[in-house]
Each structure stands twice: as structure tokens, then as C-alpha cells.
Amino acid sequence: MRDNITFKCSECGEENYISTRNKRKHPERMQVNKYCPRCNKKTVHKEKK
């Protein structure tokens, strides 16, 4: 059971990335370091509600 998730930049709030995740195996929220074109640097992107 994979669900689509959206990643949101923690600094500017821009929604930049879409990915999938197995919610049964990983119930906690994901956060990854990704490039944000609006901030023009690598920032922490957290899973959107």
C-alpha cells in the first residue's frame, strides 16, 4: 500500500517534490535534504500533511 506524499521546504514553504512511501513499513513522517529552487540552496524538506 504505497501512498503519494508531497515534500514542502521548511524555510520558504514551497512544495517542490513528490514521492511515494509504504505507510505500513514506515508510519513516521519523512524529511529529506533537497535542493529548493526558490531558496537557491539545499534545505530540509518535510512531508506535507
All heavy atoms as atom14 arrays in JSON, in Angstrom:
{
  "sequence": "MRDNITFKCSECGEENYISTRNKRKHPERMQVNKYCPRCNKKTVHKEKK",
  "atom14_mask": [
    [1, 1, 1, 1, 1, 1, 1, 1, 0, 0, 0, 0, 0, 0],
    [1, 1, 1, 1, 1, 1, 1, 1, 1, 1, 1, 0, 0, 0],
    [1, 1, 1, 1, 1, 1, 1, 1, 0, 0, 0, 0, 0, 0],
    [1, 1, 1, 1, 1, 1, 1, 1, 0, 0, 0, 0, 0, 0],
    [1, 1, 1, 1, 1, 1, 1, 1, 0, 0, 0, 0, 0, 0],
    [1, 1, 1, 1, 1, 1, 1, 0, 0, 0, 0, 0, 0, 0],
    [1, 1, 1, 1, 1, 1, 1, 1, 1, 1, 1, 0, 0, 0],
    [1, 1, 1, 1, 1, 1, 1, 1, 1, 0, 0, 0, 0, 0],
    [1, 1, 1, 1, 1, 1, 0, 0, 0, 0, 0, 0, 0, 0],
    [1, 1, 1, 1, 1, 1, 0, 0, 0, 0, 0, 0, 0, 0],
    [1, 1, 1, 1, 1, 1, 1, 1, 1, 0, 0, 0, 0, 0],
    [1, 1, 1, 1, 1, 1, 0, 0, 0, 0, 0, 0, 0, 0],
    [1, 1, 1, 1, 0, 0, 0, 0, 0, 0, 0, 0, 0, 0],
    [1, 1, 1, 1, 1, 1, 1, 1, 1, 0, 0, 0, 0, 0],
    [1, 1, 1, 1, 1, 1, 1, 1, 1, 0, 0, 0, 0, 0],
    [1, 1, 1, 1, 1, 1, 1, 1, 0, 0, 0, 0, 0, 0],
    [1, 1, 1, 1, 1, 1, 1, 1, 1, 1, 1, 1, 0, 0],
    [1, 1, 1, 1, 1, 1, 1, 1, 0, 0, 0, 0, 0, 0],
    [1, 1, 1, 1, 1, 1, 0, 0, 0, 0, 0, 0, 0, 0],
    [1, 1, 1, 1, 1, 1, 1, 0, 0, 0, 0, 0, 0, 0],
    [1, 1, 1, 1, 1, 1, 1, 1, 1, 1, 1, 0, 0, 0],
    [1, 1, 1, 1, 1, 1, 1, 1, 0, 0, 0, 0, 0, 0],
    [1, 1, 1, 1, 1, 1, 1, 1, 1, 0, 0, 0, 0, 0],
    [1, 1, 1, 1, 1, 1, 1, 1, 1, 1, 1, 0, 0, 0],
    [1, 1, 1, 1, 1, 1, 1, 1, 1, 0, 0, 0, 0, 0],
    [1, 1, 1, 1, 1, 1, 1, 1, 1, 1, 0, 0, 0, 0],
    [1, 1, 1, 1, 1, 1, 1, 0, 0, 0, 0, 0, 0, 0],
    [1, 1, 1, 1, 1, 1, 1, 1, 1, 0, 0, 0, 0, 0],
    [1, 1, 1, 1, 1, 1, 1, 1, 1, 1, 1, 0, 0, 0],
    [1, 1, 1, 1, 1, 1, 1, 1, 0, 0, 0, 0, 0, 0],
    [1, 1, 1, 1, 1, 1, 1, 1, 1, 0, 0, 0, 0, 0],
    [1, 1, 1, 1, 1, 1, 1, 0, 0, 0, 0, 0, 0, 0],
    [1, 1, 1, 1, 1, 1, 1, 1, 0, 0, 0, 0, 0, 0],
    [1, 1, 1, 1, 1, 1, 1, 1, 1, 0, 0, 0, 0, 0],
    [1, 1, 1, 1, 1, 1, 1, 1, 1, 1, 1, 1, 0, 0],
    [1, 1, 1, 1, 1, 1, 0, 0, 0, 0, 0, 0, 0, 0],
    [1, 1, 1, 1, 1, 1, 1, 0, 0, 0, 0, 0, 0, 0],
    [1, 1, 1, 1, 1, 1, 1, 1, 1, 1, 1, 0, 0, 0],
    [1, 1, 1, 1, 1, 1, 0, 0, 0, 0, 0, 0, 0, 0],
    [1, 1, 1, 1, 1, 1, 1, 1, 0, 0, 0, 0, 0, 0],
    [1, 1, 1, 1, 1, 1, 1, 1, 1, 0, 0, 0, 0, 0],
    [1, 1, 1, 1, 1, 1, 1, 1, 1, 0, 0, 0, 0, 0],
    [1, 1, 1, 1, 1, 1, 1, 0, 0, 0, 0, 0, 0, 0],
    [1, 1, 1, 1, 1, 1, 1, 0, 0, 0, 0, 0, 0, 0],
    [1, 1, 1, 1, 1, 1, 1, 1, 1, 1, 0, 0, 0, 0],
    [1, 1, 1, 1, 1, 1, 1, 1, 1, 0, 0, 0, 0, 0],
    [1, 1, 1, 1, 1, 1, 1, 1, 1, 0, 0, 0, 0, 0],
    [1, 1, 1, 1, 1, 1, 1, 1, 1, 0, 0, 0, 0, 0],
    [1, 1, 1, 1, 1, 1, 1, 1, 1, 0, 0, 0, 0, 0]
  ],
  "atom14_positions": [
    [[0.84, -1.19, 0.0], [0.0, 0.0, 0.0], [0.88, 1.24, 0.0], [1.28, 1.75, 1.03], [-0.91, -0.02, 1.23], [-1.77, 1.17, 1.34], [-3.04, 0.86, 2.54], [-3.86, 2.39, 2.45], [0.0, 0.0, 0.0], [0.0, 0.0, 0.0], [0.0, 0.0, 0.0], [0.0, 0.0, 0.0], [0.0, 0.0, 0.0], [0.0, 0.0, 0.0]],
    [[1.21, 1.73, -1.17], [2.07, 2.92, -1.3], [1.19, 4.14, -1.53], [0.26, 4.11, -2.33], [3.05, 2.74, -2.44], [4.02, 1.59, -2.19], [5.11, 1.54, -3.21], [6.09, 2.59, -3.03], [7.09, 2.56, -2.15], [7.21, 1.54, -1.35], [7.95, 3.53, -2.07], [0.0, 0.0, 0.0], [0.0, 0.0, 0.0], [0.0, 0.0, 0.0]],
    [[1.52, 5.21, -0.83], [0.79, 6.46, -0.97], [1.71, 7.55, -1.48], [2.89, 7.58, -1.14], [0.2, 6.89, 0.38], [-0.93, 5.99, 0.83], [-1.62, 5.44, -0.04], [-1.1, 5.83, 2.04], [0.0, 0.0, 0.0], [0.0, 0.0, 0.0], [0.0, 0.0, 0.0], [0.0, 0.0, 0.0], [0.0, 0.0, 0.0], [0.0, 0.0, 0.0]],
    [[1.16, 8.46, -2.27], [1.93, 9.61, -2.74], [2.07, 10.61, -1.6], [1.12, 10.86, -0.87], [1.24, 10.29, -3.92], [1.33, 9.46, -5.17], [2.25, 8.67, -5.32], [0.4, 9.65, -6.07], [0.0, 0.0, 0.0], [0.0, 0.0, 0.0], [0.0, 0.0, 0.0], [0.0, 0.0, 0.0], [0.0, 0.0, 0.0], [0.0, 0.0, 0.0]],
    [[3.26, 11.18, -1.45], [3.5, 12.2, -0.44], [4.15, 13.4, -1.12], [4.85, 13.25, -2.12], [4.37, 11.69, 0.72], [5.68, 11.13, 0.22], [3.64, 10.67, 1.54], [6.65, 10.76, 1.32], [0.0, 0.0, 0.0], [0.0, 0.0, 0.0], [0.0, 0.0, 0.0], [0.0, 0.0, 0.0], [0.0, 0.0, 0.0], [0.0, 0.0, 0.0]],
    [[3.93, 14.57, -0.56], [4.5, 15.82, -1.09], [5.47, 16.36, -0.07], [5.19, 16.37, 1.12], [3.38, 16.85, -1.34], [2.41, 16.27, -2.19], [3.93, 18.09, -2.0], [0.0, 0.0, 0.0], [0.0, 0.0, 0.0], [0.0, 0.0, 0.0], [0.0, 0.0, 0.0], [0.0, 0.0, 0.0], [0.0, 0.0, 0.0], [0.0, 0.0, 0.0]],
    [[6.63, 16.82, -0.55], [7.64, 17.42, 0.33], [7.58, 18.93, 0.23], [7.5, 19.48, -0.87], [9.04, 16.93, -0.04], [9.27, 15.49, 0.31], [9.32, 14.53, -0.68], [9.44, 15.11, 1.62], [9.54, 13.21, -0.37], [9.66, 13.78, 1.95], [9.71, 12.83, 0.95], [0.0, 0.0, 0.0], [0.0, 0.0, 0.0], [0.0, 0.0, 0.0]],
    [[7.62, 19.58, 1.39], [7.5, 21.03, 1.48], [8.76, 21.59, 2.13], [9.23, 21.06, 3.14], [6.27, 21.33, 2.36], [5.88, 22.75, 2.46], [4.59, 22.84, 3.27], [4.12, 24.24, 3.38], [2.88, 24.33, 4.16], [0.0, 0.0, 0.0], [0.0, 0.0, 0.0], [0.0, 0.0, 0.0], [0.0, 0.0, 0.0], [0.0, 0.0, 0.0]],
    [[9.32, 22.66, 1.55], [10.53, 23.29, 2.08], [10.23, 23.86, 3.46], [9.22, 24.53, 3.67], [11.0, 24.39, 1.14], [12.46, 25.26, 1.73], [0.0, 0.0, 0.0], [0.0, 0.0, 0.0], [0.0, 0.0, 0.0], [0.0, 0.0, 0.0], [0.0, 0.0, 0.0], [0.0, 0.0, 0.0], [0.0, 0.0, 0.0], [0.0, 0.0, 0.0]],
    [[11.13, 23.62, 4.42], [10.9, 24.09, 5.78], [11.19, 25.58, 5.93], [10.73, 26.2, 6.89], [11.77, 23.3, 6.76], [13.13, 23.48, 6.45], [0.0, 0.0, 0.0], [0.0, 0.0, 0.0], [0.0, 0.0, 0.0], [0.0, 0.0, 0.0], [0.0, 0.0, 0.0], [0.0, 0.0, 0.0], [0.0, 0.0, 0.0], [0.0, 0.0, 0.0]],
    [[11.91, 26.18, 4.97], [12.24, 27.6, 5.09], [11.23, 28.5, 4.37], [10.74, 29.47, 4.95], [13.64, 27.86, 4.55], [14.71, 27.26, 5.44], [16.11, 27.68, 5.04], [16.25, 28.7, 4.33], [17.04, 26.98, 5.43], [0.0, 0.0, 0.0], [0.0, 0.0, 0.0], [0.0, 0.0, 0.0], [0.0, 0.0, 0.0], [0.0, 0.0, 0.0]],
    [[10.92, 28.2, 3.11], [10.03, 29.09, 2.36], [8.61, 28.55, 2.2], [7.7, 29.29, 1.87], [10.62, 29.4, 0.98], [10.69, 27.98, -0.12], [0.0, 0.0, 0.0], [0.0, 0.0, 0.0], [0.0, 0.0, 0.0], [0.0, 0.0, 0.0], [0.0, 0.0, 0.0], [0.0, 0.0, 0.0], [0.0, 0.0, 0.0], [0.0, 0.0, 0.0]],
    [[8.41, 27.23, 2.41], [7.07, 26.65, 2.31], [6.68, 26.19, 0.93], [5.55, 25.75, 0.71], [0.0, 0.0, 0.0], [0.0, 0.0, 0.0], [0.0, 0.0, 0.0], [0.0, 0.0, 0.0], [0.0, 0.0, 0.0], [0.0, 0.0, 0.0], [0.0, 0.0, 0.0], [0.0, 0.0, 0.0], [0.0, 0.0, 0.0], [0.0, 0.0, 0.0]],
    [[7.59, 26.26, -0.03], [7.33, 25.83, -1.4], [7.23, 24.3, -1.46], [8.03, 23.6, -0.86], [8.47, 26.31, -2.29], [8.28, 26.03, -3.75], [7.56, 27.15, -4.47], [7.32, 28.2, -3.87], [7.25, 26.94, -5.65], [0.0, 0.0, 0.0], [0.0, 0.0, 0.0], [0.0, 0.0, 0.0], [0.0, 0.0, 0.0], [0.0, 0.0, 0.0]],
    [[6.24, 23.78, -2.19], [6.08, 22.33, -2.38], [6.83, 21.94, -3.65], [6.39, 22.23, -4.75], [4.6, 21.98, -2.48], [3.85, 22.27, -1.21], [2.35, 22.07, -1.37], [1.9, 21.57, -2.41], [1.63, 22.45, -0.43], [0.0, 0.0, 0.0], [0.0, 0.0, 0.0], [0.0, 0.0, 0.0], [0.0, 0.0, 0.0], [0.0, 0.0, 0.0]],
    [[7.98, 21.28, -3.48], [8.87, 21.04, -4.61], [8.91, 19.61, -5.11], [9.13, 19.39, -6.29], [10.3, 21.45, -4.24], [10.41, 22.92, -3.94], [9.83, 23.73, -4.64], [11.14, 23.26, -2.91], [0.0, 0.0, 0.0], [0.0, 0.0, 0.0], [0.0, 0.0, 0.0], [0.0, 0.0, 0.0], [0.0, 0.0, 0.0], [0.0, 0.0, 0.0]],
    [[8.75, 18.62, -4.25], [8.98, 17.23, -4.64], [7.8, 16.35, -4.29], [7.12, 16.57, -3.3], [10.24, 16.69, -3.95], [11.49, 17.4, -4.38], [12.01, 18.44, -3.63], [12.15, 17.04, -5.54], [13.16, 19.11, -4.02], [13.29, 17.69, -5.95], [13.79, 18.72, -5.18], [14.92, 19.38, -5.59], [0.0, 0.0, 0.0], [0.0, 0.0, 0.0]],
    [[7.57, 15.3, -5.12], [6.54, 14.3, -4.89], [7.21, 12.94, -4.9], [8.08, 12.67, -5.73], [5.45, 14.37, -5.98], [4.75, 15.72, -5.94], [4.44, 13.25, -5.8], [3.78, 15.94, -7.08], [0.0, 0.0, 0.0], [0.0, 0.0, 0.0], [0.0, 0.0, 0.0], [0.0, 0.0, 0.0], [0.0, 0.0, 0.0], [0.0, 0.0, 0.0]],
    [[6.83, 12.09, -3.96], [7.42, 10.76, -3.87], [6.36, 9.79, -3.36], [5.22, 10.18, -3.1], [8.62, 10.79, -2.92], [9.24, 9.54, -2.86], [0.0, 0.0, 0.0], [0.0, 0.0, 0.0], [0.0, 0.0, 0.0], [0.0, 0.0, 0.0], [0.0, 0.0, 0.0], [0.0, 0.0, 0.0], [0.0, 0.0, 0.0], [0.0, 0.0, 0.0]],
    [[6.73, 8.51, -3.22], [5.82, 7.51, -2.66], [6.47, 6.87, -1.45], [7.69, 6.89, -1.3], [5.47, 6.42, -3.69], [6.67, 5.76, -4.08], [4.76, 6.99, -4.89], [0.0, 0.0, 0.0], [0.0, 0.0, 0.0], [0.0, 0.0, 0.0], [0.0, 0.0, 0.0], [0.0, 0.0, 0.0], [0.0, 0.0, 0.0], [0.0, 0.0, 0.0]],
    [[5.61, 6.32, -0.59], [6.11, 5.71, 0.64], [5.15, 4.61, 1.06], [3.93, 4.74, 0.91], [6.19, 6.79, 1.71], [6.43, 6.29, 3.1], [6.62, 7.45, 4.04], [5.38, 8.17, 4.24], [4.77, 8.25, 5.41], [5.28, 7.7, 6.46], [3.65, 8.92, 5.51], [0.0, 0.0, 0.0], [0.0, 0.0, 0.0], [0.0, 0.0, 0.0]],
    [[5.69, 3.53, 1.62], [4.88, 2.46, 2.16], [4.54, 2.82, 3.61], [5.4, 2.8, 4.48], [5.65, 1.14, 2.1], [4.79, -0.04, 2.46], [3.81, 0.09, 3.19], [5.16, -1.21, 1.96], [0.0, 0.0, 0.0], [0.0, 0.0, 0.0], [0.0, 0.0, 0.0], [0.0, 0.0, 0.0], [0.0, 0.0, 0.0], [0.0, 0.0, 0.0]],
    [[3.28, 3.16, 3.87], [2.88, 3.64, 5.2], [2.83, 2.54, 6.24], [2.88, 2.82, 7.43], [1.53, 4.34, 5.12], [1.63, 5.71, 4.49], [0.4, 6.52, 4.69], [0.58, 7.92, 4.16], [-0.59, 8.75, 4.37], [0.0, 0.0, 0.0], [0.0, 0.0, 0.0], [0.0, 0.0, 0.0], [0.0, 0.0, 0.0], [0.0, 0.0, 0.0]],
    [[2.74, 1.28, 5.84], [2.75, 0.19, 6.82], [4.14, -0.03, 7.4], [4.31, -0.24, 8.59], [2.27, -1.1, 6.18], [0.79, -1.13, 5.95], [0.33, -2.51, 5.56], [-1.02, -2.44, 5.03], [-1.48, -3.22, 4.08], [-0.72, -4.15, 3.55], [-2.72, -3.08, 3.65], [0.0, 0.0, 0.0], [0.0, 0.0, 0.0], [0.0, 0.0, 0.0]],
    [[5.16, 0.03, 6.54], [6.53, -0.2, 7.0], [7.15, 1.03, 7.64], [8.01, 0.92, 8.5], [7.4, -0.65, 5.83], [7.06, -2.04, 5.34], [8.03, -2.48, 4.29], [7.72, -3.89, 3.84], [8.63, -4.35, 2.82], [0.0, 0.0, 0.0], [0.0, 0.0, 0.0], [0.0, 0.0, 0.0], [0.0, 0.0, 0.0], [0.0, 0.0, 0.0]],
    [[6.76, 2.24, 7.18], [7.33, 3.49, 7.69], [6.2, 4.46, 8.07], [5.89, 5.37, 7.32], [8.23, 4.14, 6.63], [9.32, 3.23, 6.17], [10.42, 2.95, 6.93], [9.46, 2.51, 5.03], [11.2, 2.11, 6.28], [10.65, 1.82, 5.12], [0.0, 0.0, 0.0], [0.0, 0.0, 0.0], [0.0, 0.0, 0.0], [0.0, 0.0, 0.0]],
    [[5.63, 4.29, 9.25], [4.48, 5.14, 9.64], [4.87, 6.57, 10.0], [4.04, 7.47, 9.95], [3.9, 4.42, 10.85], [5.01, 3.62, 11.4], [5.88, 3.25, 10.24], [0.0, 0.0, 0.0], [0.0, 0.0, 0.0], [0.0, 0.0, 0.0], [0.0, 0.0, 0.0], [0.0, 0.0, 0.0], [0.0, 0.0, 0.0], [0.0, 0.0, 0.0]],
    [[6.15, 6.82, 10.37], [6.56, 8.17, 10.76], [6.73, 9.06, 9.52], [6.89, 8.58, 8.41], [7.87, 8.14, 11.57], [9.09, 7.68, 10.81], [9.21, 6.18, 10.63], [8.47, 5.43, 11.25], [10.07, 5.79, 9.82], [0.0, 0.0, 0.0], [0.0, 0.0, 0.0], [0.0, 0.0, 0.0], [0.0, 0.0, 0.0], [0.0, 0.0, 0.0]],
    [[6.7, 10.37, 9.75], [6.84, 11.32, 8.65], [8.28, 11.39, 8.17], [9.19, 11.34, 8.97], [6.39, 12.71, 9.09], [4.93, 12.79, 9.26], [4.53, 14.18, 9.63], [3.11, 14.18, 9.86], [2.24, 14.7, 9.01], [2.66, 15.32, 7.95], [0.97, 14.64, 9.25], [0.0, 0.0, 0.0], [0.0, 0.0, 0.0], [0.0, 0.0, 0.0]],
    [[8.43, 11.57, 6.87], [9.77, 11.64, 6.28], [10.25, 13.08, 6.23], [9.45, 14.01, 6.15], [9.74, 11.1, 4.85], [9.61, 9.62, 4.75], [9.57, 9.06, 3.04], [11.18, 9.5, 2.46], [0.0, 0.0, 0.0], [0.0, 0.0, 0.0], [0.0, 0.0, 0.0], [0.0, 0.0, 0.0], [0.0, 0.0, 0.0], [0.0, 0.0, 0.0]],
    [[11.57, 13.24, 6.29], [12.18, 14.54, 5.99], [13.52, 14.27, 5.34], [14.26, 13.39, 5.74], [12.29, 15.41, 7.23], [13.3, 15.04, 8.26], [13.29, 16.04, 9.4], [12.24, 16.51, 9.8], [14.44, 16.37, 9.9], [0.0, 0.0, 0.0], [0.0, 0.0, 0.0], [0.0, 0.0, 0.0], [0.0, 0.0, 0.0], [0.0, 0.0, 0.0]],
    [[13.8, 15.02, 4.27], [15.0, 14.81, 3.47], [15.64, 16.15, 3.14], [14.98, 17.18, 3.13], [14.67, 14.06, 2.16], [14.3, 12.62, 2.42], [13.58, 14.75, 1.39], [0.0, 0.0, 0.0], [0.0, 0.0, 0.0], [0.0, 0.0, 0.0], [0.0, 0.0, 0.0], [0.0, 0.0, 0.0], [0.0, 0.0, 0.0], [0.0, 0.0, 0.0]],
    [[16.95, 16.12, 2.89], [17.66, 17.31, 2.42], [17.57, 17.34, 0.9], [18.04, 16.43, 0.23], [19.13, 17.23, 2.84], [19.46, 18.17, 3.96], [18.67, 19.02, 4.3], [20.62, 18.0, 4.54], [0.0, 0.0, 0.0], [0.0, 0.0, 0.0], [0.0, 0.0, 0.0], [0.0, 0.0, 0.0], [0.0, 0.0, 0.0], [0.0, 0.0, 0.0]],
    [[16.95, 18.37, 0.35], [16.79, 18.5, -1.09], [17.08, 19.94, -1.49], [17.05, 20.86, -0.68], [15.35, 18.18, -1.5], [14.97, 16.72, -1.36], [15.61, 15.93, -2.43], [14.73, 14.79, -2.87], [15.29, 14.07, -3.98], [0.0, 0.0, 0.0], [0.0, 0.0, 0.0], [0.0, 0.0, 0.0], [0.0, 0.0, 0.0], [0.0, 0.0, 0.0]],
    [[17.31, 20.15, -2.79], [17.55, 21.48, -3.32], [16.22, 22.21, -3.5], [15.27, 21.68, -4.07], [18.27, 21.4, -4.67], [18.45, 22.73, -5.34], [19.43, 23.61, -4.89], [17.64, 23.12, -6.38], [19.6, 24.85, -5.5], [17.79, 24.34, -6.99], [18.78, 25.2, -6.54], [18.93, 26.42, -7.13], [0.0, 0.0, 0.0], [0.0, 0.0, 0.0]],
    [[16.16, 23.46, -3.04], [14.97, 24.3, -3.21], [15.32, 25.41, -4.21], [16.19, 26.24, -3.93], [14.54, 24.9, -1.88], [13.13, 26.0, -2.04], [0.0, 0.0, 0.0], [0.0, 0.0, 0.0], [0.0, 0.0, 0.0], [0.0, 0.0, 0.0], [0.0, 0.0, 0.0], [0.0, 0.0, 0.0], [0.0, 0.0, 0.0], [0.0, 0.0, 0.0]],
    [[14.65, 25.45, -5.37], [14.96, 26.48, -6.36], [14.57, 27.89, -5.91], [15.17, 28.86, -6.35], [14.17, 26.05, -7.6], [13.17, 25.07, -7.13], [13.68, 24.49, -5.86], [0.0, 0.0, 0.0], [0.0, 0.0, 0.0], [0.0, 0.0, 0.0], [0.0, 0.0, 0.0], [0.0, 0.0, 0.0], [0.0, 0.0, 0.0], [0.0, 0.0, 0.0]],
    [[13.61, 28.0, -5.05], [13.2, 29.32, -4.56], [14.22, 29.89, -3.58], [14.54, 31.08, -3.62], [11.83, 29.21, -3.9], [11.2, 30.53, -3.57], [9.81, 30.28, -3.05], [9.09, 31.5, -2.83], [7.93, 31.55, -2.23], [7.35, 30.44, -1.81], [7.33, 32.7, -2.04], [0.0, 0.0, 0.0], [0.0, 0.0, 0.0], [0.0, 0.0, 0.0]],
    [[14.75, 29.05, -2.66], [15.78, 29.48, -1.7], [17.17, 29.48, -2.34], [18.1, 30.06, -1.8], [15.79, 28.57, -0.49], [14.27, 28.55, 0.45], [0.0, 0.0, 0.0], [0.0, 0.0, 0.0], [0.0, 0.0, 0.0], [0.0, 0.0, 0.0], [0.0, 0.0, 0.0], [0.0, 0.0, 0.0], [0.0, 0.0, 0.0], [0.0, 0.0, 0.0]],
    [[17.32, 28.74, -3.45], [18.59, 28.59, -4.17], [19.66, 27.92, -3.32], [20.82, 28.29, -3.38], [19.06, 29.95, -4.69], [20.05, 29.81, -5.82], [20.08, 28.79, -6.49], [20.88, 30.81, -6.02], [0.0, 0.0, 0.0], [0.0, 0.0, 0.0], [0.0, 0.0, 0.0], [0.0, 0.0, 0.0], [0.0, 0.0, 0.0], [0.0, 0.0, 0.0]],
    [[19.26, 26.92, -2.51], [20.21, 26.15, -1.7], [19.54, 24.87, -1.24], [18.34, 24.67, -1.44], [20.66, 26.97, -0.5], [19.55, 27.39, 0.44], [20.1, 28.24, 1.56], [18.97, 28.74, 2.45], [19.45, 29.56, 3.53], [0.0, 0.0, 0.0], [0.0, 0.0, 0.0], [0.0, 0.0, 0.0], [0.0, 0.0, 0.0], [0.0, 0.0, 0.0]],
    [[20.33, 23.98, -0.62], [19.79, 22.75, -0.06], [19.15, 23.06, 1.29], [19.76, 23.7, 2.14], [20.89, 21.72, 0.13], [21.22, 20.93, -1.08], [22.12, 19.78, -0.72], [22.35, 18.9, -1.93], [23.23, 17.79, -1.59], [0.0, 0.0, 0.0], [0.0, 0.0, 0.0], [0.0, 0.0, 0.0], [0.0, 0.0, 0.0], [0.0, 0.0, 0.0]],
    [[17.91, 22.59, 1.47], [17.21, 22.79, 2.72], [16.52, 21.49, 3.13], [16.41, 20.55, 2.32], [16.13, 23.9, 2.6], [15.2, 23.51, 1.59], [16.74, 25.24, 2.27], [0.0, 0.0, 0.0], [0.0, 0.0, 0.0], [0.0, 0.0, 0.0], [0.0, 0.0, 0.0], [0.0, 0.0, 0.0], [0.0, 0.0, 0.0], [0.0, 0.0, 0.0]],
    [[16.02, 21.44, 4.35], [15.27, 20.28, 4.82], [13.85, 20.38, 4.25], [13.2, 21.41, 4.37], [15.22, 20.24, 6.36], [14.32, 19.12, 6.84], [16.61, 20.07, 6.92], [0.0, 0.0, 0.0], [0.0, 0.0, 0.0], [0.0, 0.0, 0.0], [0.0, 0.0, 0.0], [0.0, 0.0, 0.0], [0.0, 0.0, 0.0], [0.0, 0.0, 0.0]],
    [[13.41, 19.32, 3.61], [12.05, 19.25, 3.09], [11.29, 18.22, 3.93], [11.73, 17.08, 4.08], [12.04, 18.82, 1.63], [12.39, 19.91, 0.68], [13.63, 20.48, 0.63], [11.64, 20.56, -0.23], [13.64, 21.42, -0.28], [12.44, 21.5, -0.83], [0.0, 0.0, 0.0], [0.0, 0.0, 0.0], [0.0, 0.0, 0.0], [0.0, 0.0, 0.0]],
    [[10.17, 18.64, 4.49], [9.37, 17.78, 5.35], [8.11, 17.35, 4.61], [7.61, 18.04, 3.74], [8.98, 18.52, 6.63], [10.18, 18.85, 7.48], [9.77, 19.54, 8.75], [11.01, 19.86, 9.57], [10.66, 20.58, 10.81], [0.0, 0.0, 0.0], [0.0, 0.0, 0.0], [0.0, 0.0, 0.0], [0.0, 0.0, 0.0], [0.0, 0.0, 0.0]],
    [[7.59, 16.19, 5.02], [6.38, 15.67, 4.42], [5.19, 16.55, 4.78], [5.0, 16.91, 5.94], [6.15, 14.26, 4.92], [4.95, 13.59, 4.33], [4.75, 12.19, 4.85], [5.74, 11.55, 5.27], [3.61, 11.74, 4.85], [0.0, 0.0, 0.0], [0.0, 0.0, 0.0], [0.0, 0.0, 0.0], [0.0, 0.0, 0.0], [0.0, 0.0, 0.0]],
    [[4.41, 16.9, 3.78], [3.24, 17.75, 3.99], [2.1, 16.93, 4.56], [1.98, 15.74, 4.29], [2.83, 18.34, 2.63], [1.66, 19.24, 2.65], [1.37, 19.7, 1.24], [-0.12, 19.82, 1.05], [-0.45, 20.15, -0.32], [0.0, 0.0, 0.0], [0.0, 0.0, 0.0], [0.0, 0.0, 0.0], [0.0, 0.0, 0.0], [0.0, 0.0, 0.0]],
    [[1.23, 17.54, 5.35], [0.07, 16.84, 5.91], [-0.92, 16.46, 4.84], [-1.12, 17.18, 3.91], [-0.65, 17.73, 6.93], [0.05, 17.8, 8.24], [-0.8, 18.53, 9.24], [-0.14, 18.53, 10.6], [-0.91, 19.19, 11.61], [0.0, 0.0, 0.0], [0.0, 0.0, 0.0], [0.0, 0.0, 0.0], [0.0, 0.0, 0.0], [0.0, 0.0, 0.0]]
  ]
}
